[in-house]
Amino acid sequence: MVSLVEHLNYDQAGIVTESSEDGKNLYMKGICIQGGVKNANQRVYPVSEINNAIKTINEQLTGGNSVLGEVDHPSNLRVNLDRVSHMITDMWMDGPNGYGKLKILPTPMGQLVKTMLEAGVKLGVSSRGSGEVNESSGEVKNFEIVTVDVVAQPSAPNAYPTAIYEGLMNMEGGQKLFNLAAEVNEDPRVQKYLSESLKRFINELKL
């Protein structure tokens, strides 16, 4: 079994955002894993493998387990709580592709994602899982999805997504901005300051 990470940018994933009726919750929805085609990593995920993996995720969800995701992704399959930005609320098949709905959480990284979405940043998704890959055909079997992460829109085709967290921490005042994200819920003035600061951060990233 090997670690499998597949990126889909905003356009590939067909990402849409929606709010709950009371306006308190924000969601991202779109394609999380493409089936039946050779992707940029030269791997092919049979539709049956994606279907089985999604069924397993939904069994976890209906069993009361939370499936959390991060901003960008680590080099392993472990979910790091300090980087969690969202949770998967549902996954389903539509044609050959696996779709998912992600609920943005009021964590520091979730607040960053929320503000970026509201500022018009086109975020994509990155599925993270494991499986076995046929070296000659690239076909994946015994595929399991661990989670789906949120990634920044690549600035050019096949470009590696900008690491939002690392970029923020390297920015002057980035730690202060990150700390503000944890306090943004109840204070409109903090929300405005965070939004303006993040817009400057986004411009620096040149997404």
Protein Blocks (a to p, Z undefined) as FASTA:
>chain_A
ZZddddddfklnopacdddfkopaccddddfbdghiacfkopacdfklmmmmmmmmmmmm
mnopacdddehjdfbfbdcfklgcbdcfbdcdehjbccddddddfbfklmmmmmmmmnop
acdddddddddddfklopaehiacfbdcdddddfbehiacddfklmmmmpghklmmmmmm
mmmmmmmklmmmmmmmmmmmmmmnoZZ
